[in-house]
Amino acid sequence: MDENDPGIQMERMMRAMGQAGPGIKPILEINGDHAIVKTLESCSDESYIADVSEVLFDQALLVSGAELKDPMEFVKAVNKLLSK
């Protein structure tokens, strides 16, 4: 998140009080030296790259304390990658 954005907890509190928050737009920072990113660099399967990218983004949301819009889709995506 941008340093000027309200925290995730503040966003949740505002929703709980029935107020619309400003909407947090997450910023994904990627470690270009990470093994997963290195693997994706040499991959030509665009579908696989998209699947891994979505899972990485959702993982980053979870680590930051955010809630996933569709947890079931996240589980399906992880299971799909694990079955390859």
N, C-alpha and C positions, 0 to 999 in steps of 0.2 A: 504494500500500500504506500501511497505517497505520504510523506511526513505530515502533511496538512489534513489528511483524511481522518475522520473520527475512527476510533478503534472499533473492532468487531463487537466488543461488549457493549459499547455505546449504541451501535446500530441495533443490536438485539433489544436493548432497554427501550429504545424509541419505538420499535415495532410492538413490544409488549404493552406500551402505553397507548397504542393506536395511532402513533404518529409516523408519518413516512419519513424515513431517513434520507440523507442525500444520496445514498447508493454508493457503496464502496466499489471501486474498480481496482481489482488486484493487479499487481505488476509481477510478472514471473521473471526472476533472474535465473539465468542458466549458467552452470559451471561448464564451460566448453571443454575442460580437461577430464570431466567425469566419464567413466567407462561406458555408461549408457549413451551419452551424447556421442562419444567416439564411434560406438557401434552404429548409431543412426547415420553418421556421416558417410559411412561406406555402404549403407543399405540402399537398394534401389526399389524396394517394395513400398510404394507410397501409402498403401493401406496400413501396413505394419507401422510405418512412421507416424501416421495419424493416430493409430490406436495407442502407441506408446506415449505420444505427446499428450493425449487427453488424460491418460492415467497419471502421468507426471504432474500435470496441472492440478488434477483433483487431489493428488497426494499433497501438493504444496498448500492447497486450500485447507485440507485437514490439519496439517502441521501448524498452520497459522491460527487455527481455532475456528475457522469458518465451517458452515454446514454445507453439505453438498445438496444441490437442487434435486438430484435423483440418485440416491445411494444405490438403488438396485442396478442402475446402468453402470455405475462404477464397479460393482461386484461382477457384473457380466463382462465388462471390459478386462478386468484383471483375470478372470477365469479364461477368457479367450486367449490372452497372452500366455497364460500358464500352460495351455493345452497345445501350444505350437512347438 
